[in-house]
Amino acid sequence: MTLTEAEWEYERMKLYFLIREHPDWSVRKLRDAIGHSETWVKKWKRRWREIPELHAEHFKSQSRSPKTPTYVLDPAVRDTI
């Protein structure tokens, strides 16, 4: 089953509020309660820990596109090759 972005955001919000409600729970217990992998739980806990103030946009997926532009060969150089 593939989730929509809105459904993923809802899942992340559930995790966030579960963490706030049970700060003493281990990653495994959170994983079992939410139904996602340990890796997924760790990833989102880490992302939220790294930001100073949480906003609604912090529940959205992050782009998987490259963070740096791809190298473009100068046309003059390409023509010489």
DRENDO-1510 file (C-alpha; in Angstrom, 1 decimal, always signed):
<recs>
REC; n; res; u; v; w
REC; 1; MET; +0.0; +0.0; +0.0 .
REC; 2; THR; +1.4; +3.4; -1.0 .
REC; 3; LEU; +0.6; +6.3; +1.2 .
REC; 4; THR; -0.1; +9.8; -0.1 .
REC; 5; GLU; +2.0; +12.7; +1.2 .
REC; 6; ALA; -0.9; +13.8; +3.4 .
REC; 7; GLU; -1.1; +10.3; +4.9 .
REC; 8; TRP; +2.7; +10.3; +5.5 .
REC; 9; GLU; +2.4; +13.7; +7.3 .
REC; 10; TYR; -0.3; +12.2; +9.5 .
REC; 11; GLU; +1.9; +9.2; +10.3 .
REC; 12; ARG; +4.7; +11.6; +11.3 .
REC; 13; MET; +2.4; +13.7; +13.4 .
REC; 14; LYS; +1.2; +10.5; +15.2 .
REC; 15; LEU; +4.8; +9.6; +15.9 .
REC; 16; TYR; +5.6; +13.1; +17.2 .
REC; 17; PHE; +2.7; +13.2; +19.6 .
REC; 18; LEU; +3.4; +9.6; +20.7 .
REC; 19; ILE; +7.0; +10.7; +21.6 .
REC; 20; ARG; +5.7; +13.7; +23.5 .
REC; 21; GLU; +3.2; +11.6; +25.4 .
REC; 22; HIS; +5.7; +8.9; +26.2 .
REC; 23; PRO; +9.2; +10.4; +26.2 .
REC; 24; ASP; +10.6; +7.4; +28.1 .
REC; 25; TRP; +9.7; +4.9; +25.4 .
REC; 26; SER; +12.4; +3.2; +23.4 .
REC; 27; VAL; +12.6; +3.3; +19.6 .
REC; 28; ARG; +11.4; -0.3; +19.5 .
REC; 29; LYS; +8.4; +0.5; +21.6 .
REC; 30; LEU; +7.6; +3.5; +19.4 .
REC; 31; ARG; +8.1; +1.3; +16.3 .
REC; 32; ASP; +5.7; -1.3; +17.6 .
REC; 33; ALA; +3.1; +1.4; +18.5 .
REC; 34; ILE; +3.2; +3.2; +15.2 .
REC; 35; GLY; +3.8; +0.3; +12.9 .
REC; 36; HIS; +6.8; +1.6; +11.0 .
REC; 37; SER; +10.5; +0.5; +11.0 .
REC; 38; GLU; +13.0; +1.5; +13.6 .
REC; 39; THR; +15.0; +3.3; +10.9 .
REC; 40; TRP; +11.9; +5.4; +10.1 .
REC; 41; VAL; +11.4; +6.3; +13.8 .
REC; 42; LYS; +15.0; +7.1; +14.3 .
REC; 43; LYS; +15.1; +9.3; +11.1 .
REC; 44; TRP; +12.2; +11.4; +12.2 .
REC; 45; LYS; +13.3; +11.7; +15.9 .
REC; 46; ARG; +16.7; +12.9; +14.6 .
REC; 47; ARG; +15.2; +15.5; +12.2 .
REC; 48; TRP; +13.0; +16.9; +14.9 .
REC; 49; ARG; +15.8; +17.0; +17.4 .
REC; 50; GLU; +17.9; +19.1; +14.9 .
REC; 51; ILE; +15.4; +22.0; +14.5 .
REC; 52; PRO; +15.0; +24.7; +17.1 .
REC; 53; GLU; +11.3; +25.3; +16.7 .
REC; 54; LEU; +8.8; +22.8; +15.2 .
REC; 55; HIS; +6.4; +23.9; +12.5 .
REC; 56; ALA; +3.9; +22.1; +10.3 .
REC; 57; GLU; +6.4; +22.0; +7.4 .
REC; 58; HIS; +8.7; +19.9; +9.5 .
REC; 59; PHE; +6.3; +16.9; +9.0 .
REC; 60; LYS; +6.7; +17.1; +5.2 .
REC; 61; SER; +9.0; +14.8; +3.2 .
REC; 62; GLN; +12.3; +16.2; +2.3 .
REC; 63; SER; +13.3; +16.3; -1.4 .
REC; 64; ARG; +15.5; +13.5; -2.6 .
REC; 65; SER; +16.9; +15.6; -5.4 .
REC; 66; PRO; +20.6; +16.4; -5.4 .
REC; 67; LYS; +21.4; +19.4; -3.1 .
REC; 68; THR; +24.1; +20.6; -5.5 .
REC; 69; PRO; +23.6; +21.4; -9.2 .
REC; 70; THR; +25.0; +18.9; -11.6 .
REC; 71; TYR; +28.2; +19.7; -13.4 .
REC; 72; VAL; +27.6; +21.1; -16.9 .
REC; 73; LEU; +30.5; +21.0; -19.3 .
REC; 74; ASP; +31.1; +24.2; -21.1 .
REC; 75; PRO; +30.0; +23.9; -24.8 .
REC; 76; ALA; +33.3; +25.2; -26.1 .
REC; 77; VAL; +35.2; +22.5; -24.1 .
REC; 78; ARG; +32.7; +19.8; -25.2 .
REC; 79; ASP; +33.2; +20.8; -28.8 .
REC; 80; THR; +37.0; +20.5; -28.5 .
REC; 81; ILE; +36.6; +17.0; -27.1 .
</recs>
